[in-house]
Amino acid sequence: RGREVSRPVAEVLAEVQRLAKVGVREVTLLGQNVNSYAGGVDFADLLLQCCDVPGVDRVRFTTSHPHDLSDRLIEAFRAQPKIAPHFHLPVQSGSDPVLKRMRRDYTVEQYLERLAKLRAARPGIAVTTDIIVGFPGETAEDFELTMKLLDAARYDGIFSFVYSSRKHTSAARHEVEWGLVPHEVKVERLERLQTRQQEIGTEIAR
């Protein structure tokens, strides 16, 4: 896909202003990794400026990377109630060795620390995530760590998938070296993960 590209801040704000003038009250900022925005201001500033547009009552965004969950972005959630109380923060796995093979530049401990800061800044915020099961080399112990993370993080919802090979990725190049997880094992793990998340989601809803 090439390198990330950010639309200039003035262009984004002009579009939001045009939408507000025709009655749009909620806008969503979209990007493959939206909080790595570099269009003239940082992403926290862009969010706050969108919230300041007359007529805009709520601003959402998706999707994010834990690496870019900055203190300034967390503070924006504390300071501006127009930012929707929801954060999609993909973790992908609860195992540090799997995260390393995924080239995710954080540990589970670091992820949970950022998540705790976010929840402290906006009590009651809904948090969702992405999880991949059966990534090459994922052992039974790795998967149990993901289940443990599910209980620690207590997400409002998850988007969960079994690993599937994609050409030209690091994972595809190392599948044999790391070891492929049998399809039936991946499916069984996914079903366990989704069942536990349904239980957690029901507990939160109650």
C-alpha positions in Angstrom: 0.0 0.0 0.0 3.0 2.3 0.3 3.8 4.7 3.1 1.1 6.4 5.2 -0.3 9.6 3.8 -2.1 12.3 5.9 -4.6 14.8 4.5 -3.7 18.4 5.4 -5.5 19.6 8.5 -7.0 22.6 6.7 -8.6 20.2 4.2 -10.0 18.0 6.9 -11.5 20.9 8.8 -13.0 22.4 5.7 -14.8 19.1 4.9 -16.1 18.9 8.5 -17.3 22.5 8.3 -19.1 21.8 5.0 -20.8 18.7 6.6 -21.9 20.7 9.7 -23.5 23.4 7.5 -25.8 20.9 6.0 -26.8 19.4 9.3 -24.3 16.6 10.0 -23.8 16.4 13.8 -21.4 13.5 14.1 -18.2 13.0 12.1 -15.9 10.0 12.0 -12.2 10.3 11.2 -11.0 7.2 9.3 -7.5 5.9 8.7 -5.5 2.7 8.6 -3.7 4.0 11.7 -5.6 7.2 12.3 -3.8 8.3 15.4 -0.4 8.4 13.6 -1.9 11.4 11.8 0.8 13.9 10.5 -1.1 16.5 8.4 0.2 19.6 10.1 -0.9 18.9 13.7 -0.9 15.8 15.8 -4.0 13.6 16.0 -5.1 14.9 19.4 -5.1 18.5 18.0 -7.1 17.4 15.0 -9.7 15.8 17.1 -10.1 18.9 19.3 -10.3 21.2 16.3 -13.0 19.1 14.8 -14.9 19.2 18.0 -14.7 23.0 17.9 -16.5 23.2 14.5 -19.9 24.9 15.1 -22.7 22.3 14.8 -20.6 19.2 15.5 -21.8 17.4 18.6 -19.7 14.2 18.4 -16.4 13.1 16.9 -15.4 9.4 16.5 -12.3 7.8 14.9 -11.0 4.4 13.8 -8.7 2.6 13.7 -5.7 2.9 16.0 -2.4 1.4 17.0 -1.3 1.1 20.6 2.0 2.6 19.7 0.3 5.9 19.0 -1.9 6.1 22.0 -0.2 9.2 23.4 -0.7 11.0 26.6 -2.0 14.0 24.6 -4.6 11.8 23.0 -5.6 10.4 26.4 -5.9 14.0 27.7 -8.2 14.9 24.8 -10.6 12.3 26.1 -10.5 13.8 29.5 -10.9 17.4 28.3 -13.4 17.1 25.5 -16.8 15.3 26.1 -17.6 15.7 22.4 -15.1 12.9 21.6 -17.2 9.7 21.6 -16.5 7.5 24.6 -15.2 4.6 22.6 -11.7 3.5 21.6 -10.8 0.7 19.3 -7.4 -0.4 20.4 -6.2 -3.6 18.5 -4.0 -5.8 20.6 -3.9 -8.9 18.3 -2.5 -11.3 20.9 -1.9 -11.7 24.6 1.5 -13.3 24.2 4.7 -11.2 24.0 6.5 -13.7 21.8 3.6 -13.7 19.3 3.4 -9.9 19.4 7.1 -9.8 18.5 6.6 -12.1 15.5 3.8 -9.9 14.5 6.2 -7.0 14.6 4.0 -5.2 17.2 6.3 -2.8 19.0 4.7 -3.2 22.5 4.4 -5.8 25.2 1.1 -6.9 26.9 2.2 -5.0 30.0 2.7 -1.8 28.1 -0.6 -2.2 26.3 -2.5 -2.7 29.6 -0.7 0.3 31.1 -1.9 2.6 28.3 -5.4 1.1 28.5 -5.6 1.8 32.2 -4.6 5.4 31.6 -7.3 5.8 29.0 -9.9 4.4 31.3 -8.8 6.7 34.1 -9.2 9.7 31.8 -12.7 8.7 30.6 -14.4 6.5 33.1 -16.9 4.1 31.5 -15.3 4.4 28.0 -16.1 1.5 25.8 -13.1 -0.3 24.5 -13.0 -2.8 21.6 -10.1 -4.7 20.1 -8.9 -7.0 17.3 -7.4 -10.5 18.1 -5.9 -13.0 15.7 -5.7 -16.6 16.9 -3.5 -19.3 15.4 -0.7 -16.9 14.2 2.3 -19.0 13.1 4.1 -20.4 16.1 1.3 -19.8 18.5 1.5 -22.5 21.2 -1.3 -23.6 23.6 0.5 -21.5 26.2 0.5 -18.4 24.0 -3.2 -18.8 23.4 -3.9 -19.1 27.2 -2.1 -15.8 27.6 -4.6 -14.3 25.1 -7.5 -15.7 27.2 -5.8 -14.2 30.3 -5.6 -10.9 28.6 -9.3 -11.0 27.7 -10.2 -11.3 31.4 -7.7 -8.6 32.4 -8.8 -6.1 29.7 -12.6 -6.8 29.8 -13.4 -5.5 26.4 -16.9 -4.3 25.5 -16.4 -6.2 22.2 -13.8 -7.8 20.0 -13.3 -8.5 16.3 -11.6 -11.9 16.2 -10.2 -13.9 13.4 -8.2 -17.0 12.6 -4.8 -16.4 11.0 -4.8 -16.7 7.2 -1.7 -16.4 5.1 -1.2 -13.3 3.0 1.5 -13.1 0.3 4.6 -11.0 0.8 4.2 -10.6 4.6 6.8 -11.5 7.1 4.4 -14.2 8.6 4.0 -15.8 5.2 7.7 -16.0 4.7 8.3 -17.6 8.1 5.3 -19.9 8.3 7.3 -23.1 8.0 10.1 -21.9 10.3 7.7 -20.7 13.0 5.2 -23.6 12.5 1.7 -23.5 11.2 -1.2 -24.0 13.6 -3.6 -26.7 12.3 -6.9 -25.2 11.0 -9.0 -27.2 13.4 -6.9 -25.9 16.3 -7.3 -22.4 15.2 -11.1 -22.8 14.9 -11.3 -24.3 18.4 -9.3 -21.5 19.9 -11.5 -18.9 18.1 -14.6 -20.5 19.5 -13.2 -20.5 23.0 -12.2 -16.9 22.7 -15.5 -15.7 21.4 -17.5 -17.7 24.0 -15.5 -16.0 26.8 -15.9 -12.6 25.3 -19.7 -13.1 25.0 -19.7 -13.8 28.7 -17.7 -10.7 29.5 -19.8 -8.5 27.2 -23.0 -9.8 28.8 -21.6 -9.1 32.3 -20.7 -5.5 31.3 -24.1 -5.0 29.7 -25.9 -6.1 32.8 
